[in-house]
Amino acid sequence: MTATRPDADSTPAPAPAPAPAPASVHAPGAGRILGLASAVTFLAFLDATVVNVAFPDLRHAFPQVPLARLTWVVSAYAVLFAALLAAAGRLADTLGRRVLFIGSALAFTLTSLAASAAPSADLLVLARAFQGAAAAGMIPAALGLVLAHTPPARRAAALGAWSAAGGLAAAVGPSIGGLLVEWWDWRAIFLVNVPLGLALCWAAARVIPKEPRTGHRLPDPIGTVALALGIGGVVAGLSQGAEWGWTDPKVLVLVVGGALASGLALRRSRSHPAPAVDRDLWRDPLFARANIGAVLFGAAMYAWLLTGPSYLIGRWNYSVLQAGFGVTPGAVFAMVGALVVGRRVPARLQWAAVTVGSLLFAANALLLWGWVEDSSSYAQIFLPAGLLGGLGIGVVVTALSTAASAGLPPGRFAAGTGLLMTARQLGGALGVAATAALLTGAGTGTGAGAGDHWRGVFLLTALTALGAALAGCWMRVSGPNRQGG
């Protein structure tokens, strides 16, 4: 081969300098960045659930507002949060994760203040929508920063801590909300975000180092808008289907129109130089199958997070505060599961963690399915089921994030995170919609035949969790080299 080189006998050219290691691998302050990312993640997911327990207080504050409109205090946040996650991930990798992190945290703080001071239900819904949009910016920027500033050998442990924060927030939201409403009123659940958010913005400006932009141009604006409208429409239609009726024209327009808009965004992303959706990420089998697992487990998890407190209140006549504390032990186990998987499970076995965690979660639902009509003992039934479910949540959420990010280059961390979180939120919307449909007509959950409604929800939760377990097994055959080491 050397005979074909014209310069074979000339002085050898100097060897190319080795590529410098990414600054993130040796960046100082990785622990502080993880702390900030975990804190904003806790706030974002806390506000996704904390409002549920304040709903009776909201109805008392706005008695003239129809119930269907008032439910958008909850739905507006969830819809905008899900709709903008993928776009925010692309934006974080383009503008810089630090810029989006601080900007979104500041916007979240200001919109929380606006929500706490809202004089009308319509303005409260508007503030909640903007709050959800800000939360969507925080999550991929936060996780992108964690991945970029943590050495590869410690990323799994960092993801475990980050996942523990999100899981804890989703589970303790009802109890925190109940305490705040009982001590003050519904405005407290938003006002408490203001000092916390300002402190986080100040700390982030001091701790997170400046970084160069990793993208050359902003994502396709038409595709980005189409994607946001599409996901938002699907989530809104699924969220309101049980209340409006599944054949209501509004529901059909939202779901069908949302699907068409999402399809348009995906089609434009095939050839656009700065696509709204980084479709190349799905060409990696492990990442694609982790997204499927996220959809299925998201459906099971969000159905459970809605059903658990509602079951204690409707079936066992717990107060809102009692129900909030009733699900707290599961939240503690969610933290334990996330930390154990992050610290102890190697990358090559994350598929097994997804499978085992999903099976634990299915066991939680099957236990309640089998005993729903025969016992009202918290210690004998609900507590062990809740502990299994919480452990499963912590294990699966952490393992999916770890596996999905294993092969992402640093410049696409936030984009990949945004897609994975979007998949989970879409699954959650499906789970919540199915739960609402099954519980329609159950009334308070104490009448004749009410157990059949609860049994249907628990069986659905178990089946979707089993589907997530199968997705975990499928991740095993997606390419062992990606998870090696």
C-alpha positions in Angstrom: 0.0 0.0 0.0 2.9 2.4 0.7 3.9 2.1 -3.0 0.8 4.0 -4.0 1.7 7.0 -1.8 3.6 9.8 -3.7 5.2 11.0 -0.5 6.2 7.6 0.9 9.9 8.5 1.1 9.5 12.0 2.2 9.8 13.2 5.8 6.8 11.9 7.7 4.2 14.5 8.6 3.8 15.1 12.3 1.2 12.9 13.9 -2.1 14.7 14.3 -2.7 16.1 17.8 -5.0 14.0 19.8 -8.5 15.4 20.0 -8.9 17.1 23.3 -11.2 15.4 25.8 -14.5 17.2 26.1 -14.4 19.8 28.7 -17.4 18.3 30.3 -15.5 15.2 31.4 -13.2 17.1 33.6 -15.4 20.1 34.3 -15.4 21.1 38.0 -18.6 21.6 39.8 -20.4 18.5 38.3 -22.0 17.9 41.7 -23.3 21.4 42.0 -24.7 21.3 38.5 -26.4 18.0 39.3 -27.9 19.6 42.4 -29.3 22.5 40.3 -30.7 20.2 37.6 -32.3 18.0 40.3 -33.9 21.0 42.0 -35.5 22.4 38.8 -36.7 19.0 37.9 -38.3 18.6 41.3 -40.1 21.9 40.8 -41.3 21.1 37.3 -42.7 17.7 38.2 -44.1 18.9 41.5 -46.2 21.5 39.7 -47.5 18.8 37.4 -49.3 17.0 40.4 -49.5 19.5 43.2 -52.5 21.3 41.8 -54.7 18.2 41.9 -55.3 18.4 45.6 -56.1 22.1 45.4 -58.9 21.6 43.0 -61.7 21.7 45.6 -60.3 25.0 46.9 -60.2 26.4 43.3 -63.8 25.5 42.8 -64.7 27.4 46.0 -62.6 30.4 44.8 -64.2 30.5 41.4 -67.8 29.1 41.9 -69.1 30.7 38.7 -66.6 29.0 36.4 -67.8 25.8 34.8 -66.0 22.7 35.9 -64.9 21.8 32.3 -63.1 25.2 32.0 -61.6 25.0 35.5 -60.0 21.6 34.8 -57.7 23.4 32.4 -55.8 24.8 35.4 -54.4 21.2 35.5 -54.5 20.4 31.8 -52.9 23.6 30.5 -49.7 22.8 32.3 -49.6 19.2 31.2 -50.4 20.0 27.5 -47.8 22.7 27.1 -45.2 20.7 29.0 -45.6 17.7 26.7 -46.0 19.7 23.6 -42.7 21.6 23.9 -40.3 19.1 25.3 -38.9 17.9 22.0 -38.6 21.4 20.6 -36.9 22.6 23.8 -34.4 19.8 23.6 -33.4 20.9 20.1 -33.3 24.5 21.2 -31.0 23.7 24.2 -28.5 22.0 21.9 -28.6 25.0 19.5 -28.6 28.0 21.8 -26.7 26.4 24.7 -28.0 24.5 27.7 -27.0 27.2 30.2 -28.9 29.9 28.4 -32.1 27.8 28.2 -31.7 26.5 31.7 -31.5 30.0 33.3 -34.1 31.6 31.0 -36.6 28.8 31.5 -36.1 28.8 35.3 -36.6 32.6 35.4 -39.8 32.2 33.2 -41.0 29.5 35.5 -40.6 31.7 38.5 -42.4 34.7 37.0 -45.3 32.6 35.7 -45.6 31.0 39.1 -45.9 34.5 40.6 -48.5 35.4 38.0 -50.5 32.2 38.8 -50.5 33.0 42.5 -51.8 36.4 41.8 -54.4 35.5 39.1 -57.7 37.4 39.8 -59.7 35.1 37.4 -59.8 31.5 36.3 -59.0 32.5 32.7 -55.8 34.3 33.7 -54.9 31.4 36.0 -55.2 29.0 33.1 -53.1 31.3 30.9 -50.4 31.5 33.6 -50.4 27.7 34.0 -49.9 27.3 30.2 -46.9 29.6 30.2 -45.6 27.8 33.4 -45.8 24.5 31.6 -43.9 25.9 28.6 -41.2 27.1 30.9 -41.0 23.7 32.6 -40.6 22.1 29.2 -37.5 24.2 28.7 -36.0 23.4 32.1 -36.1 19.6 31.8 -34.0 18.9 28.6 -31.6 21.7 29.5 -31.1 20.4 33.0 -30.5 16.8 32.0 -28.3 17.9 29.1 -26.1 19.8 31.5 -25.9 16.8 33.8 -24.8 14.5 30.9 -22.4 17.1 29.5 -20.6 18.0 32.8 -20.5 14.5 34.4 -17.6 12.1 33.5 -19.0 9.1 31.6 -18.1 6.7 34.4 -20.3 8.6 36.8 -23.2 9.4 34.5 -25.4 6.5 35.6 -25.1 7.5 39.2 -25.9 11.1 38.3 -28.9 10.0 36.3 -30.1 8.1 39.3 -30.0 11.2 41.5 -31.7 13.2 38.8 -34.4 10.6 38.3 -34.9 10.4 42.1 -35.7 14.1 42.2 -38.4 13.8 39.5 -39.9 10.6 40.9 -40.1 12.1 44.4 -41.8 15.3 43.2 -44.5 13.4 41.3 -45.2 11.2 44.3 -45.1 13.7 47.1 -47.0 16.4 45.2 -50.3 15.5 46.7 -49.0 15.6 50.3 -47.1 18.9 49.8 -50.1 20.4 48.1 -52.4 19.3 50.8 -50.3 20.9 53.5 -50.0 24.2 51.6 -53.7 24.4 50.9 -54.5 23.5 54.5 -52.1 26.1 55.9 -53.1 28.9 53.5 -55.0 28.4 50.3 -54.5 27.4 46.6 -52.3 30.4 45.9 -49.6 29.1 48.2 -48.8 26.1 45.8 -47.7 28.7 43.2 -46.2 31.3 45.5 -43.8 28.9 47.1 -42.0 28.5 43.7 -41.0 32.2 43.6 -38.2 32.3 46.3 -37.1 28.9 45.3 -36.9 29.8 41.6 -35.0 33.0 42.2 -32.5 31.2 44.4 -32.0 28.6 41.6 -31.5 31.3 38.9 -28.9 33.1 41.1 -27.1 29.9 41.8 -27.2 28.7 38.2 -25.7 32.0 36.9 -22.7 31.5 39.3 -22.2 27.7 39.0 -22.9 26.7 35.4 -20.0 27.6 33.1 -20.6 29.4 29.8 -20.5 27.1 26.8 -20.3 27.6 23.1 -23.4 27.1 21.0 -23.4 23.6 19.6 -25.8 24.3 16.8 -25.4 26.5 13.7 -29.0 27.6 13.3 -32.4 27.5 15.0 -34.6 24.5 14.4 -37.1 24.7 11.5 -39.8 27.2 12.8 -42.6 25.7 10.8 -41.8 22.1 11.9 -41.3 23.2 15.5 -44.7 24.9 15.6 -46.4 22.0 13.9 -44.8 19.6 16.4 -45.9 21.6 19.4 -49.4 22.0 18.1 -49.5 18.3 17.1 -48.4 16.9 20.5 -50.4 19.5 22.3 -53.5 18.7 20.3 -53.2 14.9 20.9 -52.5 15.4 24.7 -55.4 17.8 25.0 -57.8 15.6 23.2 -56.8 12.5 25.2 -57.0 14.5 28.4 -60.5 15.8 27.8 -62.0 12.8 26.0 -63.6 11.2 29.0 -65.2 14.5 30.1 -66.3 15.8 26.7 -67.1 12.4 25.2 -64.9 10.5 22.8 -67.1 11.3 19.8 -67.3 15.0 20.6 -66.1 17.0 17.5 -63.7 18.9 19.6 -62.0 15.8 20.8 -61.8 14.4 17.3 -60.4 17.7 15.9 -57.7 17.8 18.6 -56.6 14.2 18.3 -56.8 13.9 14.5 -55.5 17.4 13.8 -52.7 16.8 16.3 -51.7 13.6 14.7 -51.6 15.3 11.2 -49.6 18.2 12.5 -47.1 15.8 14.2 -46.9 13.9 10.9 -46.1 17.1 9.1 -43.4 18.0 11.5 -41.8 14.5 11.1 -42.1 14.7 7.3 -40.4 18.1 7.2 -37.6 16.8 9.5 -36.6 14.2 6.9 -34.9 16.8 4.7 -34.7 20.1 6.6 -31.1 21.1 7.4 -32.2 22.1 10.9 -35.1 19.8 11.6 -37.6 20.2 14.4 -37.1 16.5 15.3 -33.7 14.9 15.2 -35.0 11.7 13.5 -31.5 10.4 13.2 -31.6 9.6 16.9 -34.3 7.0 16.3 -32.1 5.1 13.8 -30.2 3.9 16.9 -32.1 0.7 17.9 -31.4 1.1 21.6 -32.6 4.7 21.7 -35.7 3.9 19.6 -36.7 0.9 21.8 -36.1 3.0 25.0 -38.6 5.5 23.6 -41.1 2.6 23.2 -40.5 1.6 26.7 -41.0 5.2 27.9 -44.4 5.4 26.2 -45.6 2.2 27.7 -44.2 2.8 31.2 -45.4 6.4 31.1 -48.9 5.2 30.5 -48.7 2.8 33.5 -47.0 5.3 35.8 -49.2 8.3 35.2 -52.3 6.1 35.5 -51.1 5.0 38.9 -50.1 8.5 40.0 -53.7 9.6 39.2 -55.4 6.5 40.6 -53.5 5.9 43.9 -54.6 9.0 45.8 -58.1 8.9 44.1 -58.5 5.3 45.2 -57.7 6.1 48.8 -60.1 9.0 48.8 -63.0 7.5 46.8 -62.8 3.9 48.0 -61.5 4.2 51.5 -62.8 7.7 52.4 -59.4 9.2 53.1 -59.0 12.9 53.3 -56.9 14.6 50.7 -54.1 15.1 53.2 -54.3 11.5 54.4 -54.2 10.3 50.8 -51.2 12.4 50.1 -49.3 10.9 53.0 -50.6 7.5 52.0 -48.6 7.5 48.8 -45.4 9.0 50.3 -43.8 5.7 51.3 -43.8 4.7 47.6 -42.1 8.0 46.8 -39.3 7.1 49.2 -38.8 3.7 47.5 -38.8 5.5 44.1 -35.7 7.4 45.3 -34.1 4.3 46.6 -34.7 2.5 43.3 -33.3 5.4 41.2 -30.2 5.7 43.4 -29.5 2.0 43.4 -29.8 1.6 39.7 -27.7 4.7 39.1 -24.9 3.5 41.3 -24.9 -0.3 41.1 -26.3 -1.4 37.7 -23.8 -1.3 34.9 -24.7 0.1 31.5 -24.8 -3.3 29.9 -27.6 -4.4 32.3 -29.9 -1.4 32.1 -32.2 -3.4 29.9 -32.6 -5.8 32.8 -33.4 -3.0 35.2 -36.2 -1.8 32.8 -37.6 -5.3 32.7 -37.4 -6.0 36.4 -38.7 -2.6 37.4 -41.6 -2.9 35.1 -42.4 -6.3 36.5 -42.4 -4.9 40.0 -44.7 -2.1 38.9 -47.0 -4.7 37.3 -47.0 -6.7 40.6 -48.1 -3.6 42.4 -51.1 -3.1 40.1 -52.0 -6.9 40.1 -51.9 -6.9 43.9 -54.5 -4.1 44.1 -56.5 -5.7 41.2 -56.8 -8.9 43.2 -57.8 -7.3 46.5 -59.7 -4.2 45.4 -63.1 -5.5 46.7 -62.0 -7.6 49.7 -59.9 -5.4 52.0 -59.5 -1.8 53.1 -56.3 -2.5 55.1 -53.7 0.1 54.3 -50.9 -1.9 55.9 -51.8 -5.2 54.4 -52.7 -4.1 50.9 -52.0 -0.6 49.8 -48.6 -0.1 51.6 -46.8 -3.2 50.1 -48.3 -2.5 46.7 -47.2 1.2 46.9 -43.7 0.2 47.9 -43.5 -2.2 44.9 -44.8 0.5 42.6 -42.5 3.2 43.9 -39.5 1.0 43.6 -40.5 0.1 40.0 -40.8 3.8 39.1 -37.4 4.7 40.4 -35.7 1.7 38.7 -37.4 2.1 35.3 -37.2 5.8 34.9 -33.5 5.8 35.7 -32.6 2.8 33.5 -34.5 4.2 30.5 -32.7 7.6 30.8 -29.3 5.8 31.2 -29.8 3.5 28.3 -31.2 6.1 26.0 -28.3 8.5 26.6 -25.6 5.8 26.4 -24.7 6.5 22.7 -25.7 10.2 22.4 -22.9 12.6 21.4 -22.6 15.6 23.8 -24.1 18.0 21.2 -27.3 16.0 21.1 -27.8 15.2 24.8 -30.7 17.7 25.2 -32.4 16.7 21.9 -32.3 13.1 22.9 -33.6 13.9 26.4 -36.4 16.0 24.9 -37.6 13.1 22.7 -37.4 10.6 25.5 -39.4 12.8 27.9 -41.9 13.5 25.1 -42.5 9.8 24.7 -43.1 9.4 28.4 -45.5 12.3 28.5 -47.4 11.0 25.5 -47.7 7.7 27.2 -48.8 9.4 30.4 -51.6 11.2 28.5 -52.8 7.9 27.1 -52.7 6.3 30.6 -54.6 9.2 32.2 -57.2 9.2 29.4 -57.8 5.5 29.7 -58.1 5.8 33.5 -60.6 8.6 33.2 -62.6 6.6 30.7 -62.7 3.6 33.0 -63.7 5.6 36.0 -66.5 7.5 34.2 -69.7 6.6 36.0 -67.9 5.3 39.1 -69.2 8.3 41.1 -67.4 8.4 44.4 -66.1 4.9 43.9 -68.2 3.5 46.8 -71.4 2.4 45.1 -72.4 -0.9 43.7 -70.2 -2.0 40.9 -67.6 0.6 41.8 -65.0 -2.1 42.3 -65.2 -3.1 38.7 -64.0 0.4 37.7 -61.0 0.2 40.0 -60.2 -3.3 38.9 -60.3 -2.2 35.3 -57.8 0.6 36.0 -55.4 -1.6 37.9 -55.6 -4.3 35.2 -54.8 -1.7 32.6 -51.9 -0.5 34.6 -50.5 -4.0 35.0 -50.8 -4.7 31.3 -49.0 -1.6 30.2 -46.3 -2.2 32.7 -45.9 -5.7 31.3 -45.6 -4.2 27.9 -42.8 -2.0 29.2 -41.1 -5.1 30.6 -41.2 -6.6 27.1 -39.7 -3.4 25.7 -36.9 -3.8 28.2 -36.2 -7.3 26.9 -36.2 -5.9 23.4 -33.6 -3.4 24.4 -31.4 -6.3 25.2 -31.2 -7.4 21.6 -30.7 -3.9 20.2 -27.0 -4.1 20.2 -24.9 -5.2 23.2 -22.0 -3.1 22.2 -23.9 0.1 22.9 -24.5 -1.0 26.5 -21.2 -2.6 27.0 -18.8 -1.7 29.8 
